[in-house]
Amino acid sequence: MTSLGYILYNILMTKNVYTVKAQQGWGSGYIGTGRSPEALEEWGYFDQLQSLYDIEFDMCTLNPDRLNPIDDLKMDKVYPEVLSFSERLEHSLSIKLTDQDDIFPFVVGGEHSIAMGTWSGIVRALDAHEQFGLLWIDAHMDAHRPITSLTSGSKWGGHLHGTPLAHLLGHGDRHLCELGDQKTKIHFDHVALIGVRSYEAQEKEFLDRFGVRCYEMEEIHDRGLDVCLKEAITIASSAPKGWGISFDCDSLDPQDAPGVGTPEDNGLRVQALVESFAQ
């Protein structure tokens, strides 16, 4: 199999990189998440990528309608902000990818609710509804629907950053499921999760019911990251109209990524992940 590192390298070498700094923090109960893209830019992240791959970024900054919250607000308070931002992110990506050929979208965000607008826009631009694959690298399943998130009692219960995958799969709030159009964005057969180690029973039941493949850390330790990652990529890349990667930094072990909002022990190690990508 062609390595993921080789695939990404060739994408960056041959396509324009449309980068969206999605500075959204309303989907999370953690202060500061919306500033992550700005912090990465100040740290020199984009400069390092540009130097490493000798590319030019077509960069766009997208801010929420209102300043990101400084308090832990629950779903009913933040829903209008998340919906509005998701709609604008979806529109930005779908228009850009429709109007301009040979574009590689690269969205950097604060918290994982941005995945709803990101992949909805990309799928609509490609006319790839339920024919586009996702490799979902995350410590969490992010497969709550709003009702189960509110009743789960988890530390992130009631926050929309725990729901994006379910909405992309067509289950949850109607408006978030139908960003851009009324069609379901991702089919259950074309998504694989890897790095998972923290979730609620409602999420697991939902994904298990539809046969979504989930590689938890216990299996990764038993079978090896290389084997599990290759299988997960095969699932995502089997979609007929392309595939993408949704990477949450909390998939990494807190030893390597201590600054995430929802750290979970026993995660993926950076060196091992880099080596697996390169194989």
Backbone as JSON, one array per atom type, in Angstrom:
{
  "sequence": "MTSLGYILYNILMTKNVYTVKAQQGWGSGYIGTGRSPEALEEWGYFDQLQSLYDIEFDMCTLNPDRLNPIDDLKMDKVYPEVLSFSERLEHSLSIKLTDQDDIFPFVVGGEHSIAMGTWSGIVRALDAHEQFGLLWIDAHMDAHRPITSLTSGSKWGGHLHGTPLAHLLGHGDRHLCELGDQKTKIHFDHVALIGVRSYEAQEKEFLDRFGVRCYEMEEIHDRGLDVCLKEAITIASSAPKGWGISFDCDSLDPQDAPGVGTPEDNGLRVQALVESFAQ",
  "N": [[0.84, -1.2, 0.0], [0.48, 2.25, -0.76], [2.11, 4.69, 1.19], [0.67, 6.76, 3.78], [2.05, 9.08, 4.35], [3.42, 9.52, 1.94], [1.26, 9.96, 0.24], [0.18, 12.37, 1.32], [2.37, 14.06, 1.0], [2.58, 14.21, -1.81], [0.14, 15.38, -2.41], [0.45, 17.94, -1.3], [2.58, 18.81, -2.84], [1.5, 19.07, -5.36], [-0.84, 20.53, -5.42], [-2.75, 23.54, -4.82], [-2.94, 24.91, -1.61], [-5.58, 25.53, 0.27], [-6.11, 27.17, 3.08], [-7.97, 27.32, 5.98], [-8.34, 29.15, 8.81], [-10.12, 28.28, 11.3], [-11.56, 29.77, 13.7], [-13.16, 28.93, 15.95], [-14.79, 28.51, 19.02], [-17.09, 27.95, 20.31], [-18.33, 25.47, 20.44], [-17.24, 24.05, 22.48], [-16.65, 23.56, 25.99], [-14.42, 24.76, 26.96], [-12.18, 27.27, 27.76], [-10.38, 29.25, 25.47], [-10.02, 27.54, 23.29], [-10.88, 28.48, 20.8], [-8.9, 30.18, 20.01], [-6.84, 28.73, 19.03], [-5.93, 28.38, 16.22], [-4.8, 30.91, 15.71], [-2.82, 30.99, 17.69], [-1.17, 28.9, 16.83], [-0.26, 30.01, 14.44], [1.2, 32.21, 15.39], [3.19, 30.83, 16.71], [4.59, 29.82, 14.62], [3.82, 27.71, 13.03], [2.6, 27.51, 10.42], [4.51, 28.75, 8.88], [6.6, 26.93, 9.15], [5.55, 24.68, 7.85], [5.32, 25.74, 5.28], [7.98, 26.19, 4.66], [9.01, 23.61, 4.83], [7.65, 22.17, 2.81], [7.79, 23.83, 0.66], [5.65, 25.49, -0.3], [2.89, 27.68, -1.06], [0.48, 29.17, 0.95], [-2.96, 29.7, 0.5], [-4.61, 31.6, 2.45], [-7.28, 31.86, 4.77], [-9.13, 33.5, 7.28], [-11.57, 32.68, 9.58], [-13.88, 33.87, 11.74], [-16.06, 33.49, 14.61], [-19.46, 34.78, 14.91], [-19.8, 36.17, 17.27], [-17.52, 37.06, 19.93], [-15.54, 34.38, 21.17], [-16.66, 32.29, 23.87], [-16.07, 32.86, 27.4], [-16.91, 31.47, 29.48], [-18.22, 28.3, 30.65], [-20.59, 27.39, 28.75], [-23.74, 25.87, 28.13], [-25.45, 23.72, 25.74], [-27.87, 24.89, 24.67], [-27.34, 27.58, 24.82], [-25.15, 28.0, 23.2], [-25.73, 26.93, 20.75], [-26.89, 28.55, 18.55], [-24.62, 30.03, 17.78], [-22.75, 28.04, 17.02], [-24.13, 26.83, 14.9], [-24.38, 28.99, 13.08], [-21.66, 29.57, 12.55], [-20.86, 27.1, 11.48], [-22.4, 27.02, 9.16], [-21.29, 29.16, 7.72], [-18.65, 28.3, 7.44], [-19.01, 25.96, 5.95], [-20.06, 27.1, 3.6], [-17.91, 28.71, 2.74], [-15.91, 26.81, 2.12], [-17.23, 25.14, 0.22], [-17.8, 26.92, -1.87], [-15.23, 27.85, -2.59], [-13.91, 25.48, -3.37], [-15.52, 24.69, -5.46], [-15.32, 26.77, -7.3], [-12.62, 26.87, -7.97], [-10.21, 24.84, -9.43], [-8.06, 22.05, -8.54], [-7.49, 22.3, -5.78], [-6.43, 21.9, -2.46], [-7.98, 21.42, 0.52], [-7.35, 22.63, 3.78], [-8.09, 22.71, 6.97], [-7.81, 24.35, 9.98], [-8.61, 24.26, 13.28], [-10.26, 25.26, 16.38], [-11.91, 23.66, 18.07], [-13.72, 20.5, 17.87], [-16.24, 20.78, 16.72], [-16.08, 22.13, 14.38], [-15.75, 20.29, 12.39], [-18.17, 19.64, 11.26], [-19.04, 21.75, 9.51], [-16.75, 21.82, 7.91], [-16.46, 19.23, 6.53], [-18.96, 19.02, 5.4], [-18.99, 21.14, 3.56], [-16.88, 20.4, 1.83], [-17.77, 17.92, 0.86], [-20.11, 18.7, -0.46], [-19.07, 20.37, -2.48], [-17.69, 18.52, -4.01], [-19.73, 16.98, -4.86], [-20.23, 14.58, -3.52], [-21.83, 13.1, -1.77], [-22.29, 10.75, 0.72], [-20.39, 9.26, -0.54], [-17.84, 9.77, 0.11], [-14.92, 9.39, 2.06], [-13.81, 9.14, 5.52], [-11.08, 9.36, 7.69], [-10.93, 9.22, 11.0], [-9.23, 10.5, 13.49], [-8.9, 10.37, 16.81], [-9.33, 10.81, 20.36], [-11.84, 10.44, 21.23], [-15.18, 9.4, 20.37], [-16.97, 11.25, 19.33], [-19.6, 10.99, 18.6], [-22.05, 11.54, 19.7], [-25.49, 12.36, 19.65], [-27.36, 15.43, 19.93], [-29.34, 14.99, 21.97], [-28.44, 12.72, 23.37], [-26.01, 13.63, 24.21], [-26.68, 15.56, 26.05], [-27.76, 14.03, 28.07], [-25.83, 12.27, 28.87], [-24.04, 12.7, 30.97], [-21.33, 12.97, 30.91], [-17.98, 14.42, 31.05], [-17.82, 16.13, 28.92], [-20.41, 16.29, 28.2], [-23.33, 17.71, 26.79], [-22.11, 19.51, 25.15], [-21.41, 20.69, 21.88], [-19.13, 19.91, 20.55], [-18.85, 17.26, 20.91], [-20.43, 15.98, 19.07], [-19.99, 16.02, 16.21], [-19.39, 13.88, 14.34], [-21.66, 12.22, 14.36], [-23.56, 13.98, 13.28], [-22.52, 14.39, 10.69], [-22.96, 11.88, 9.73], [-25.63, 11.93, 9.47], [-27.39, 12.0, 11.65], [-29.03, 13.53, 14.3], [-29.29, 16.97, 15.18], [-31.39, 18.58, 12.89], [-30.7, 20.84, 11.34], [-27.92, 20.98, 11.57], [-27.24, 18.57, 10.45], [-27.95, 19.05, 7.86], [-26.33, 20.95, 6.63], [-25.6, 23.15, 4.06], [-26.97, 21.47, 2.19], [-29.72, 19.12, 1.98], [-28.87, 16.54, 2.01], [-27.38, 13.5, 3.29], [-24.06, 13.49, 4.5], [-21.79, 11.7, 4.97], [-21.3, 8.22, 4.61], [-21.84, 5.36, 6.69], [-20.22, 3.17, 6.03], [-17.87, 4.21, 5.1], [-16.18, 5.37, 6.96], [-13.67, 5.38, 9.45], [-12.54, 5.08, 12.76], [-9.76, 5.92, 14.82], [-7.56, 5.54, 17.58], [-9.24, 5.85, 19.71], [-10.37, 6.05, 23.07], [-12.05, 6.95, 25.05], [-15.4, 7.28, 25.78], [-19.03, 7.33, 25.68], [-21.7, 5.01, 26.45], [-23.9, 5.42, 24.78], [-22.82, 6.51, 22.44], [-21.13, 4.46, 21.49], [-23.0, 2.41, 21.09], [-24.5, 3.53, 19.02], [-22.61, 3.77, 16.86], [-21.81, 1.08, 16.65], [-24.2, -0.1, 15.93], [-24.48, 0.57, 13.27], [-22.27, -0.53, 12.16], [-19.79, 0.8, 12.11], [-16.3, 1.0, 11.89], [-14.09, 0.96, 14.54], [-11.07, 1.63, 15.95], [-9.87, 1.05, 18.9], [-7.62, 2.05, 21.56], [-6.74, -0.18, 23.0], [-6.9, -2.29, 21.15], [-5.09, -1.32, 19.3], [-2.7, -1.43, 20.75], [-2.53, -4.19, 21.02], [-2.48, -5.23, 18.37], [-0.84, -3.58, 16.94], [0.08, -0.33, 15.78], [0.73, 0.23, 13.1], [-0.56, -1.79, 11.58], [-3.28, -1.4, 12.26], [-3.69, 1.26, 11.44], [-3.26, 1.11, 8.67], [-5.38, -0.55, 7.92], [-7.53, 1.1, 8.64], [-7.16, 3.28, 6.92], [-7.6, 1.98, 4.5], [-10.35, 1.48, 4.68], [-11.42, 4.12, 4.73], [-10.4, 5.15, 2.32], [-11.68, 3.61, 0.48], [-13.98, 4.79, -0.36], [-15.75, 6.07, -3.15], [-15.37, 8.71, -4.12], [-13.18, 10.05, -3.05], [-11.34, 10.93, 0.0], [-10.73, 12.02, 3.41], [-8.9, 13.38, 6.25], [-9.64, 13.71, 9.61], [-8.29, 15.13, 12.27], [-7.88, 15.11, 15.66], [-6.18, 16.71, 18.2], [-6.29, 15.63, 20.75], [-6.17, 12.95, 20.38], [-3.61, 12.24, 20.73], [-1.22, 11.18, 23.2], [-1.23, 12.68, 26.45], [1.4, 13.25, 27.24], [2.62, 14.11, 24.96], [0.88, 15.99, 23.94], [-0.11, 18.09, 25.9], [-1.77, 20.31, 26.12], [-4.44, 20.15, 25.29], [-8.08, 20.38, 25.32], [-9.57, 18.22, 26.31], [-7.89, 16.01, 27.57], [-6.73, 12.61, 27.4], [-5.44, 9.8, 28.95], [-2.98, 7.31, 27.89], [-2.66, 7.5, 25.08], [-2.08, 7.92, 21.49], [1.3, 8.04, 20.48], [3.44, 10.6, 19.37], [5.85, 10.1, 17.89], [5.55, 7.41, 17.13], [3.25, 7.61, 15.57], [4.06, 9.3, 13.49], [6.03, 7.68, 12.33], [4.45, 5.53, 11.48], [2.82, 6.79, 9.58], [4.74, 7.29, 7.68], [5.44, 4.87, 6.59]],
  "CA": [[0.0, 0.0, 0.0], [1.17, 3.53, -0.72], [2.05, 5.22, 2.55], [-0.09, 7.99, 3.97], [3.0, 10.19, 4.23], [3.66, 9.74, 0.51], [0.04, 10.56, -0.31], [0.09, 13.76, 1.76], [3.47, 14.8, 0.37], [2.25, 14.48, -3.2], [-0.96, 16.35, -2.44], [1.0, 19.26, -1.04], [3.47, 19.18, -3.92], [0.82, 19.21, -6.65], [-2.08, 21.29, -5.34], [-2.81, 24.73, -4.01], [-3.44, 24.6, -0.27], [-6.52, 26.54, 0.79], [-6.08, 27.0, 4.53], [-8.95, 28.09, 6.75], [-8.16, 29.21, 10.26], [-11.5, 28.27, 11.81], [-11.33, 30.17, 15.08], [-14.43, 28.68, 16.63], [-14.67, 27.89, 20.33], [-18.42, 27.86, 20.93], [-18.78, 24.1, 20.61], [-16.53, 23.43, 23.59], [-16.77, 24.24, 27.27], [-13.08, 25.06, 27.44], [-11.73, 28.6, 27.38], [-9.16, 29.34, 24.7], [-9.94, 26.66, 22.13], [-11.08, 29.24, 19.57], [-7.69, 30.92, 19.65], [-5.8, 27.79, 18.64], [-5.27, 28.67, 14.94], [-3.98, 32.12, 15.87], [-1.65, 30.63, 18.48], [-0.3, 28.12, 15.97], [0.38, 30.91, 13.49], [2.21, 32.96, 16.14], [4.26, 29.89, 17.03], [5.33, 29.57, 13.39], [3.41, 26.43, 12.45], [2.37, 27.6, 8.98], [5.81, 29.06, 8.28], [7.38, 25.7, 9.09], [5.0, 23.86, 6.77], [5.65, 26.36, 4.01], [9.4, 25.97, 4.42], [9.25, 22.19, 4.65], [7.09, 21.66, 1.55], [7.99, 24.84, -0.39], [4.34, 25.78, -0.84], [2.26, 28.93, -0.67], [-0.86, 28.98, 1.47], [-4.05, 30.64, 0.28], [-5.1, 31.5, 3.82], [-8.49, 32.58, 5.12], [-9.47, 33.45, 8.7], [-13.01, 32.71, 9.82], [-14.19, 34.07, 13.15], [-17.49, 33.39, 14.93], [-20.19, 36.05, 14.9], [-19.49, 36.84, 18.54], [-16.29, 36.58, 20.55], [-15.66, 33.08, 21.8], [-17.08, 32.41, 25.28], [-15.07, 32.71, 28.47], [-17.55, 30.62, 30.48], [-18.68, 27.0, 30.18], [-22.01, 27.52, 28.43], [-24.31, 24.63, 27.64], [-25.81, 23.63, 24.35], [-28.91, 25.81, 24.23], [-26.77, 28.93, 24.74], [-24.12, 28.09, 22.15], [-26.21, 26.34, 19.49], [-26.97, 29.5, 17.44], [-23.28, 30.4, 17.33], [-22.16, 26.9, 16.32], [-24.85, 26.67, 13.64], [-24.01, 30.08, 12.19], [-20.28, 29.37, 12.12], [-20.82, 25.91, 10.62], [-22.97, 27.4, 7.86], [-20.34, 30.01, 7.0], [-17.5, 27.47, 7.08], [-19.46, 25.1, 4.84], [-20.2, 27.93, 2.4], [-16.57, 29.13, 2.32], [-15.22, 25.69, 1.49], [-17.93, 24.65, -0.97], [-17.62, 27.9, -2.94], [-13.83, 27.88, -3.01], [-13.56, 24.24, -4.07], [-16.3, 24.63, -6.69], [-14.86, 27.8, -8.23], [-11.22, 26.75, -8.33], [-9.75, 23.46, -9.52], [-6.75, 21.7, -8.0], [-7.39, 22.89, -4.44], [-6.39, 20.99, -1.32], [-8.45, 22.15, 1.69], [-6.64, 22.36, 5.04], [-8.82, 23.51, 7.96], [-7.21, 24.29, 11.31], [-9.63, 24.83, 14.15], [-10.12, 25.28, 17.82], [-12.56, 22.48, 18.67], [-14.09, 19.59, 16.8], [-17.51, 21.07, 16.06], [-15.79, 22.65, 13.04], [-15.79, 19.2, 11.42], [-19.47, 19.62, 10.58], [-18.97, 22.67, 8.38], [-15.62, 21.45, 7.05], [-16.7, 18.12, 5.62], [-20.19, 19.3, 4.64], [-18.61, 21.97, 2.43], [-16.05, 19.63, 0.91], [-18.62, 16.91, 0.2], [-21.02, 19.36, -1.41], [-18.3, 20.83, -3.63], [-17.32, 17.35, -4.8], [-20.94, 16.21, -5.13], [-19.78, 13.25, -3.07], [-22.64, 12.71, -0.63], [-22.21, 9.33, 1.08], [-19.36, 8.62, -1.38], [-16.59, 10.35, 0.56], [-14.48, 8.68, 3.25], [-13.15, 9.88, 6.59], [-10.24, 8.75, 8.72], [-11.24, 10.06, 12.16], [-8.2, 10.22, 14.49], [-9.48, 11.08, 17.95], [-9.48, 10.06, 21.6], [-13.26, 10.31, 21.49], [-15.97, 9.02, 19.2], [-17.67, 12.44, 18.82], [-20.77, 10.44, 17.92], [-23.28, 11.85, 20.39], [-26.49, 13.28, 19.12], [-27.6, 16.4, 21.0], [-30.13, 14.47, 23.08], [-27.63, 11.83, 24.19], [-24.96, 14.44, 24.83], [-27.27, 16.25, 27.2], [-28.13, 13.09, 29.13], [-24.77, 11.29, 29.11], [-23.38, 12.94, 32.24], [-19.88, 12.96, 30.75], [-17.35, 15.72, 31.29], [-18.12, 17.01, 27.8], [-21.82, 16.19, 27.89], [-24.0, 18.98, 26.57], [-21.32, 20.36, 24.27], [-21.55, 20.25, 20.49], [-17.9, 19.32, 20.01], [-18.98, 15.81, 21.04], [-21.47, 15.5, 18.16], [-19.84, 16.24, 14.76], [-19.44, 12.68, 13.5], [-23.05, 11.8, 14.23], [-24.25, 14.88, 12.35], [-22.06, 14.09, 9.33], [-23.59, 10.61, 9.36], [-27.05, 12.18, 9.23], [-28.19, 11.78, 12.85], [-28.9, 14.6, 15.28], [-30.04, 18.18, 14.86], [-31.65, 18.61, 11.45], [-29.98, 21.93, 10.68], [-26.5, 20.63, 11.51], [-27.13, 17.46, 9.5], [-28.27, 19.51, 6.51], [-25.51, 22.1, 6.24], [-25.38, 23.23, 2.62], [-28.08, 20.81, 1.49], [-30.44, 18.18, 2.83], [-28.35, 15.18, 1.83], [-26.42, 12.98, 4.26], [-22.72, 13.75, 3.99], [-20.87, 10.56, 5.05], [-21.94, 6.92, 4.85], [-21.21, 4.58, 7.76], [-19.23, 2.23, 5.49], [-16.67, 4.91, 4.62], [-15.51, 6.08, 8.05], [-12.98, 4.56, 10.44], [-12.0, 5.84, 13.88], [-8.55, 5.33, 15.37], [-7.05, 6.24, 18.75], [-10.34, 6.07, 20.66], [-10.22, 5.46, 24.4], [-12.99, 7.54, 26.0], [-16.69, 7.46, 25.12], [-20.2, 6.88, 26.44], [-22.39, 3.84, 25.89], [-24.79, 5.82, 23.69], [-22.01, 6.68, 21.23], [-20.7, 3.13, 21.01], [-24.19, 1.72, 20.57], [-24.85, 4.17, 17.76], [-21.66, 3.37, 15.83], [-21.87, -0.37, 16.5], [-25.45, -0.45, 15.25], [-24.32, 0.75, 11.83], [-21.08, -1.23, 11.71], [-18.64, 1.68, 11.93], [-15.08, 0.39, 12.44], [-13.45, 1.82, 15.53], [-9.85, 1.04, 16.49], [-9.57, 1.6, 20.22], [-6.21, 1.93, 21.91], [-6.45, -1.54, 23.42], [-6.64, -3.07, 19.94], [-3.85, -0.8, 18.7], [-1.59, -2.0, 21.51], [-2.48, -5.64, 20.76], [-2.19, -5.59, 16.97], [0.15, -2.68, 16.38], [-0.46, 0.86, 15.13], [0.89, 0.15, 11.65], [-1.6, -2.66, 11.03], [-4.59, -0.76, 12.44], [-3.77, 2.46, 10.61], [-3.41, 0.71, 7.27], [-6.76, -1.02, 7.74], [-8.42, 2.26, 8.72], [-7.0, 4.03, 5.67], [-8.26, 1.2, 3.46], [-11.79, 1.72, 4.81], [-11.74, 5.49, 4.33], [-10.05, 5.37, 0.92], [-12.55, 2.81, -0.4], [-15.06, 5.64, -0.84], [-15.48, 6.28, -4.58], [-15.1, 10.09, -4.53], [-12.14, 10.67, -2.25], [-11.38, 10.77, 1.44], [-9.99, 13.03, 4.14], [-8.47, 13.06, 7.6], [-10.04, 14.61, 10.69], [-7.31, 14.83, 13.32], [-8.04, 15.84, 16.91], [-4.92, 16.6, 18.95], [-6.41, 14.82, 21.96], [-5.83, 11.57, 20.07], [-2.25, 12.03, 21.2], [-1.03, 11.04, 24.64], [-0.94, 13.97, 27.09], [2.84, 13.49, 27.29], [2.99, 14.79, 23.72], [-0.08, 17.07, 23.68], [-0.72, 18.37, 27.2], [-2.59, 21.51, 26.15], [-5.77, 19.97, 24.7], [-9.17, 20.61, 26.26], [-10.05, 16.97, 26.92], [-6.81, 15.02, 27.5], [-7.01, 11.25, 27.84], [-4.21, 9.02, 29.07], [-2.8, 6.11, 27.07], [-2.98, 7.86, 23.71], [-1.1, 7.73, 20.43], [2.53, 8.79, 20.66], [3.77, 11.33, 18.16], [6.89, 9.43, 17.11], [4.99, 6.2, 16.53], [2.3, 8.01, 14.54], [4.85, 9.8, 12.36], [6.67, 6.52, 11.69], [3.41, 4.77, 10.78], [2.45, 7.55, 8.39], [5.82, 7.27, 6.69], [5.64, 3.53, 6.06]],
  "C": [[0.88, 1.25, 0.0], [1.03, 4.15, 0.65], [1.24, 6.5, 2.6], [0.83, 9.2, 3.84], [3.27, 10.53, 2.79], [2.46, 10.41, -0.15], [-0.03, 12.04, 0.04], [1.18, 14.6, 1.11], [3.11, 15.17, -1.06], [1.08, 15.44, -3.35], [-0.42, 17.76, -2.28], [1.91, 19.73, -2.17], [2.71, 19.56, -5.19], [-0.43, 20.08, -6.6], [-1.9, 22.56, -4.53], [-3.45, 24.38, -2.67], [-4.29, 25.77, 0.23], [-6.67, 26.29, 2.29], [-7.09, 27.91, 5.19], [-8.59, 28.01, 8.23], [-9.56, 29.39, 10.87], [-11.48, 28.52, 13.31], [-12.62, 30.12, 15.92], [-14.18, 27.98, 17.97], [-16.01, 27.62, 21.0], [-18.88, 26.42, 21.16], [-18.18, 23.39, 21.8], [-16.77, 24.23, 24.87], [-15.44, 24.7, 27.82], [-12.59, 26.39, 26.88], [-10.45, 28.5, 26.55], [-9.11, 28.5, 23.45], [-10.07, 27.43, 20.81], [-9.85, 30.01, 19.12], [-6.59, 30.02, 19.11], [-5.15, 28.1, 17.29], [-4.35, 29.9, 15.01], [-2.7, 31.81, 16.64], [-0.66, 29.82, 17.66], [0.44, 29.0, 14.97], [1.48, 31.71, 14.18], [3.42, 32.1, 16.46], [5.13, 29.57, 15.81], [4.96, 28.3, 12.67], [3.28, 26.49, 10.93], [3.67, 27.94, 8.25], [6.66, 27.8, 8.14], [6.88, 24.78, 7.98], [5.39, 24.42, 5.4], [7.11, 26.12, 3.65], [9.68, 24.5, 4.11], [8.82, 21.7, 3.28], [7.22, 22.64, 0.38], [6.67, 25.15, -1.1], [3.87, 27.16, -0.38], [0.84, 28.63, -0.2], [-1.79, 30.09, 0.99], [-4.86, 30.62, 1.58], [-6.3, 32.41, 4.07], [-8.73, 32.42, 6.62], [-10.97, 33.61, 8.87], [-13.25, 32.79, 11.32], [-15.68, 33.88, 13.4], [-18.13, 34.76, 14.94], [-19.91, 36.87, 16.16], [-18.18, 36.29, 19.09], [-16.53, 35.26, 21.25], [-15.92, 33.23, 23.3], [-15.9, 32.28, 26.24], [-15.64, 31.86, 29.61], [-17.99, 29.31, 29.83], [-20.18, 27.05, 29.98], [-22.52, 26.23, 27.82], [-24.93, 24.8, 26.26], [-26.84, 24.66, 23.89], [-28.38, 27.23, 24.07], [-25.82, 29.07, 23.54], [-24.61, 27.62, 20.79], [-26.3, 27.37, 18.35], [-25.59, 29.89, 16.9], [-22.62, 29.28, 16.54], [-22.83, 26.71, 14.96], [-24.42, 27.74, 12.64], [-22.59, 29.9, 11.66], [-20.17, 28.19, 11.17], [-21.36, 26.22, 9.23], [-21.97, 28.23, 7.06], [-19.1, 29.23, 6.59], [-17.84, 26.56, 5.91], [-19.5, 25.9, 3.55], [-18.83, 28.32, 1.86], [-15.85, 28.01, 1.57], [-15.9, 25.23, 0.21], [-17.76, 25.61, -2.14], [-16.2, 27.87, -3.48], [-13.49, 26.64, -3.83], [-14.34, 24.08, -5.37], [-15.74, 25.58, -7.74], [-13.45, 27.58, -8.75], [-10.79, 25.29, -8.31], [-8.41, 23.29, -8.8], [-6.49, 22.36, -6.65], [-7.35, 21.77, -3.39], [-6.82, 21.75, -0.08], [-7.74, 21.69, 2.97], [-7.25, 23.28, 6.1], [-8.2, 23.27, 9.33], [-8.16, 24.99, 12.27], [-9.31, 24.77, 15.62], [-10.73, 24.07, 18.49], [-13.35, 21.76, 17.58], [-15.48, 19.82, 16.21], [-17.28, 21.62, 14.66], [-15.83, 21.55, 11.98], [-17.1, 19.18, 10.64], [-19.46, 20.52, 9.35], [-17.88, 22.3, 7.39], [-16.01, 20.38, 6.04], [-18.0, 18.29, 4.84], [-19.86, 20.13, 3.4], [-17.82, 21.22, 1.39], [-16.89, 18.61, 0.14], [-19.55, 17.56, -0.81], [-20.27, 19.81, -2.66], [-17.96, 19.68, -4.57], [-18.53, 16.56, -5.29], [-20.72, 14.75, -4.76], [-20.56, 12.76, -1.86], [-22.67, 11.19, -0.46], [-21.23, 8.55, 0.19], [-17.97, 9.16, -1.06], [-16.2, 9.7, 1.88], [-13.78, 9.57, 4.26], [-12.32, 8.96, 7.47], [-10.31, 9.69, 9.92], [-10.27, 9.68, 13.29], [-8.51, 11.05, 15.73], [-9.47, 10.19, 19.19], [-10.93, 9.71, 21.87], [-14.0, 9.94, 20.21], [-16.67, 10.23, 18.55], [-18.96, 12.05, 18.1], [-22.04, 10.58, 18.76], [-24.23, 12.57, 19.45], [-26.82, 14.25, 20.23], [-28.35, 15.84, 22.19], [-29.3, 13.55, 23.96], [-26.49, 12.58, 24.85], [-25.47, 15.11, 26.09], [-27.53, 15.3, 28.37], [-26.99, 12.14, 29.52], [-24.09, 11.46, 30.46], [-21.86, 12.94, 32.13], [-19.31, 14.34, 31.0], [-17.52, 16.66, 30.12], [-19.59, 16.91, 27.37], [-22.46, 17.56, 27.76], [-23.22, 19.94, 25.7], [-21.32, 19.79, 22.85], [-20.26, 19.72, 19.89], [-17.89, 17.8, 20.19], [-19.96, 15.19, 20.05], [-21.14, 15.52, 16.66], [-19.94, 14.99, 13.9], [-20.87, 12.2, 13.3], [-23.8, 12.67, 13.23], [-23.8, 14.63, 10.91], [-22.66, 12.79, 8.82], [-25.1, 10.72, 9.24], [-27.95, 12.01, 10.43], [-27.94, 12.9, 13.86], [-29.79, 15.77, 14.94], [-30.18, 18.33, 13.35], [-30.82, 19.67, 10.74], [-28.48, 21.63, 10.56], [-26.25, 19.44, 10.59], [-27.24, 17.94, 8.06], [-27.53, 20.79, 6.14], [-25.25, 22.07, 4.74], [-26.48, 22.61, 1.78], [-28.66, 19.75, 2.41], [-29.91, 16.76, 2.77], [-27.4, 14.79, 2.97], [-25.01, 13.07, 3.67], [-21.83, 12.5, 3.91], [-21.67, 9.29, 5.31], [-21.14, 6.14, 5.89], [-20.09, 3.67, 7.25], [-17.89, 2.89, 5.18], [-15.97, 5.72, 5.71], [-14.87, 5.06, 8.99], [-12.38, 5.47, 11.5], [-10.75, 5.14, 14.41], [-8.02, 6.2, 16.52], [-8.05, 6.42, 19.86], [-10.06, 5.36, 21.98], [-11.15, 6.06, 25.45], [-14.29, 7.85, 25.27], [-17.79, 7.01, 26.06], [-20.89, 5.73, 25.7], [-23.27, 4.22, 24.71], [-24.03, 5.99, 22.37], [-21.62, 5.33, 20.64], [-21.86, 2.36, 20.42], [-24.56, 2.25, 19.2], [-23.92, 3.71, 16.64], [-21.68, 1.87, 15.58], [-23.1, -0.8, 15.7], [-25.3, -0.37, 13.73], [-22.99, 0.19, 11.31], [-19.87, -0.35, 11.45], [-17.41, 1.07, 12.6], [-14.36, 1.39, 13.34], [-12.25, 1.07, 16.13], [-9.52, 1.72, 17.81], [-8.11, 1.32, 20.57], [-5.84, 0.51, 22.36], [-6.11, -2.43, 22.22], [-5.34, -2.61, 19.28], [-2.63, -1.35, 19.42], [-1.42, -3.49, 21.19], [-1.97, -5.96, 19.36], [-1.12, -4.72, 16.33], [-0.5, -1.53, 15.63], [-0.37, 0.75, 13.62], [-0.24, -0.64, 11.0], [-2.96, -1.96, 11.1], [-4.75, 0.46, 11.55], [-3.96, 2.12, 9.14], [-4.83, 0.22, 6.99], [-7.74, 0.15, 7.74], [-8.35, 3.1, 7.45], [-7.69, 3.3, 4.52], [-9.77, 1.42, 3.48], [-12.15, 3.1, 4.28], [-11.51, 5.69, 2.83], [-10.86, 4.51, -0.05], [-13.73, 3.62, -0.93], [-14.75, 6.08, -2.27], [-15.1, 7.7, -4.98], [-14.13, 10.81, -3.6], [-12.33, 10.48, -0.77], [-10.53, 11.84, 2.11], [-9.66, 12.56, 5.54], [-8.97, 14.14, 8.55], [-9.2, 14.24, 11.9], [-7.56, 15.73, 14.52], [-6.78, 15.62, 17.74], [-5.06, 15.78, 20.23], [-6.3, 13.32, 21.66], [-4.45, 11.22, 20.58], [-2.22, 11.88, 22.72], [-0.72, 12.39, 25.25], [0.55, 14.26, 27.26], [3.31, 14.29, 26.08], [2.09, 15.98, 23.42], [-0.8, 17.43, 24.96], [-1.73, 19.51, 27.2], [-3.98, 21.36, 25.57], [-6.85, 20.14, 25.77], [-9.63, 19.37, 26.99], [-8.97, 15.89, 26.81], [-7.24, 13.66, 28.03], [-5.7, 10.47, 27.86], [-4.18, 7.86, 28.07], [-3.14, 6.38, 25.61], [-1.89, 7.51, 22.72], [0.13, 8.58, 20.73], [2.95, 9.39, 19.32], [4.77, 10.57, 17.29], [6.35, 8.19, 16.41], [4.03, 6.55, 15.39], [3.04, 8.5, 13.3], [5.48, 8.63, 11.6], [5.65, 5.68, 10.92], [2.96, 5.47, 9.52], [3.49, 7.4, 7.29], [6.0, 5.91, 6.03], [4.76, 3.27, 4.83]]
}
